[in-house]
Amino acid sequence: VQLQASGGGLVQAGGSLRLSCAASGRTFSNYAMGWFRQAPGKEREFVGTISRSGGSTQYTDSVKGRFTISRSNIARRVYLQLNSLKPEDTGVYYCNAARGGLDYWGQGTLVTVSS
């Protein structure tokens, strides 16, 4: 599966962005999808994940109540709605597809939150 993330940009603290990740290749609905991010000088970290059906989501504590993951299996896309952004949310955001112990990554999209 090939993944293409988009939607990043520069936003002021308190603002919002919506990231999108388009998938091509294999059957999209077979994959759990996730979002990760990497801040400058830091390791990549988990942000959240959504089940294959979209019925279940999980988030890291720092984004709970602010970020929302959703997906459209018809459109073959996964989304990350980022609200109440903070400067510490700055980083490159990557989408991830997981199935059977294998992970697939797209190129990231940069989110910069100014204070």
C-alpha positions, 0 to 999 in steps of 0.5 A, a space after each residue: 500500500 502506498 500512502 500520501 499525506 497532505 494538509 500540513 502548514 503553519 498555524 497559530 497556537 489555538 488554531 486547527 488543521 486537518 491532515 489527510 492521507 490517501 492510500 493506493 494499492 491494496 485493499 484499504 479496509 484491510 489495514 488499521 491506520 495510524 498517525 505518528 509525528 516527529 518533532 525536530 531533534 526527537 524520535 518519531 512518536 505515536 499520535 493515534 490509531 483507528 481500526 479497520 472499520 473505523 469503529 475504534 480509535 486510540 490516542 496518546 494522552 497529550 492529544 486526547 480531546 484535541 485530535 480526532 482520527 477518522 477514515 473513509 474506506 470508500 475514499 481510501 483516506 484517513 484523516 487527522 483533525 487537529 484542534 487547539 494546537 500548541 507549539 509542542 505539536 510542531 513536527 512532521 506528521 506521518 500516516 501509517 498502515 498496519 496489517 499482519 505485523 507489517 507497517 507501511 509509511 507515507 512521506 510526512 507533512 509538516 505542521 508548524 504551530 507558532 506561539 
